[in-house]
Amino acid sequence: MKLTVFGADISSNDVSCSKSLIKNINKDIPKLLDLGAYRAALTNVTGDDLVIAAYVEDDLLEEVNRGIIHLMRDNAENLGDLTGISEDKESAGEGVSYAEADVQDDIYPDSVILHFDTYGGEPFVEDVANSTIQAASNFFAVHDVCKPISGKVRKIPGVGYVSNETDDPVVCATVNGLESMGTIAFSMIGAALGCKNTYLVEYGTPCNVIPGSVIVSATAFMNGNTLDLAVPFENKTRILR
């Protein structure tokens, strides 16, 4: 089984996602289950970008990936990142962000998904995202972590190619063991926040930051349930007096 994750800007503005867009995406998520996904959800809404993720058997990965793109296209207020997808490398443009990771088959699938949004495609976001991948890689309880952001043309199974101009990355790590979720998730968040001009936001927060900054949302995708990790992270990091 795999975790497949797509991030895209299909909003009508450059700052936020409308309530109607979020509602319409959520309404159509069951279509992915009809295609064979074990679980699927709108996991992150970060500025004007959103993330759809699914747990899917390996042999259905390409079909479910195509289904996610079709779902985004059917509900898009603006085709945005969808226009950058191409069947060949040479024609690929700035497109959807993608991450995938293997899932252990004999346990409930749990994962951490971090999603980044920039106002102007700030290039240092790649280093921020890769720092979170490196942080997750250090834990024994991490079953798998997505490939680093490479700044190269990327082939997405079942979908096509996107160019190295693709920004606003999404990263993921699959976790074995419920007790390890907090340690892994907070380490990934900490790695992001340790980078310059990077700010943690809750699900659905507009990109109200000074240009030159990056916002990141963090979600625990627990057997199909989504938990916004910004709230417990804020509570956990309060200084007790």
N, C-alpha and C positions, 0 to 999 in steps of 0.2 A: 504494500500500500504506500501511497505517496500523499504528501501535503502539497497542493498546488496553490499558488498565491499570485493574484494580479492586482496591480495598482494602476489607476488611470485618472486623468483629468477629463471629465466629460461634463463639467459644470458650465453654466452660462456666464460665470464671472471668474475673476482671478483670485478671489479671496475666500470663498466659502462654497459649501454644497447646500442647495435648498432643501427644505423639509419635504417637498414633493418629490425631488429626485431620490432622496433616501427612502421615502415611503414606497415609491414605485420599484426600486431595486429590491427591497425586502419582500415585496409582494410576489416578485418573479423568482426568488431563490428556489422555491420548490421545483421549478423546471429543471434545475441541476440534479436534483434527486431522481427525477424521472429519467435522466440520462444515465444514471447509475452511480452518482456520487453517494458515498456513505453518509457524509454530513457536509453541509455547505452553509455559508453565512456571509453577510456584509460585516466584516470584522473591524475595519478602521475607517473613520472619516476624519481626514486631516487637512485643514484648509479647504482648498478647492479640489482635492483629490480624494478618492475612496478606494477601498480594497475589498475584493471578493476572494474568499479562500474556500477550498474544498478538500476533504479527504476522499481519495479515490483509489480503486485498484489499478495496478500498473497498466493492465491491458485496456483500461477505459480512459487513461490520462488524456490522450489526444482529443477524444470525443468530448469530454467534460471541458477541456480547455477551450475548444471551439464554442461550446455552449456558454461559457462565461463571456467570451467576446460578443457573441450574439445578444446575450442579455444586456450587456453594456450598450451595445449599439441600439437596441430596441428602446432603451430608456434615456439615452443621452440627450441632454439639453444642447450640447455642442459636441460634435464628433471628436474634437481635440486630439488626444493621443491616439485614438483609433486610426486616424488617417496616416500615421507613420508606419503601420504594419504593411509588409510587402512579402510577396512570394519569393523574391530574390534579393540577395544582399545589396546589389547595386542601387536598387530603388528604395531601400529601407530609409525611414526617417525617424524623427523623434516620436517614440511610440509608448506603448504601455510598459510598465515595469513588471518584472517577473521573478519569482523565486520558487524553488521546490526543494523538498527534502524527503528522505525515506522515513517511513513510520514502521515501528515494530508491529507485526501482525497479530500477536496474541494478547494484546492489552488494549485498553481504551486509548484512542489517539489524543494526545495532548501536545500543545505547542505554544511557542511565543512568537508573535508577529509584531515587528516594528516597522512603522511607515513614516517616511520623511517627506516634507513638503518645503519647497523653496519658492520665494516670490520671483526671483530672476534667474533660476537655474544655477545658483551659486556652486562653483565647481568643487569646493571643499566638502560638499555633502557626500561625495564618494568615499573620502577618508573616514568621515563620521560613521557611515554605514558599515564599512569594513572593520572599524574598531569594535562594533557590536558583534560582528560575526566571529572575530578573534576571541572576544570575551566568552562567547558561548562555547567555543571549541575546547576550552580548558576544563570542562566539566565531564566527569565520568557518566553522569546521568543524562547527558545529551546524546540521544541516539544518532541524530544527524543534523547538520546545519547546511544552509544553502551555500552555493558557490559565491566567492567574493565578487564584488562589483568590479568589472575589469576595464570598463571604458572602451569595449570593443563591440562590433556588431554581434548581436545575439540571436540565435535561433530558438524559438519557442515551440515546443512540440505541439503539432496539430494546428498551429496558428500561422507561423511565418517568421519573418525577420524584423528586428527593430535595430536602429542604428546606435552608434556610440553617443549620439546627442540626447538620448533618453535620460531624463533626470528624475528627481523625486523617487528614489529607490525604495524597495520593500525588501525586508530580510526576514528569515524565519529559522527557527530551531525546533526540532521535535524532542520531546522530553519523556524519559522513562522514569516514572515515580512521581506521584503527586507531591510528596514532601519536598522535592527538589525544585518545584516550579518557582517559588519565591526567590530562592538564591540565584537561579539562572536568569530569571527575568530582570531582577533588580541589578544584577551585574551587567547585563546588556544595556539597561537604561543608564546606569552609571557611566559606562564606557562612552555612550553618546553625549551625556551632559558634561563629561570632562573635556569635550572638544569645544573650540571657540564658537561663540554666537549660536549655540544650540539650546533649544528650550522645549521642555516636555509640556504637552497639552492633553486635555481630555478629549474624548470622542466628540466630534462635531464642532470643535473650536475653529473659528475663522483664523486666517493667516494674518492676524493683526500684529505684525512685528515690523521693525525697521528693516527695509530691504538690505540684504547682506547677511540675513539671519536664516536659520533653519529651524523648523518645528518638527517634533517627532511625537507620534502617538504609539502606545504600547498596549497590546491585547493578548490575553491568554485565551486560546481557542481550545476549550476543554470538551472533547467528545461532542463537538457541535455547539456548545454554549460559549458565548463570548463575555469576557470580563475585562472591563476597562482598568488597566493597571495603574493609571495616573493617580487615581484616588487613594488606593492603599499605599502607593509609593510616597505620596505627600504625607499621609498619616504616619508612616513608618519613619520618615526622616525628620519629624518634629523633634526639637530639642526639649527634653523633659527637665523641668526646673523644680 
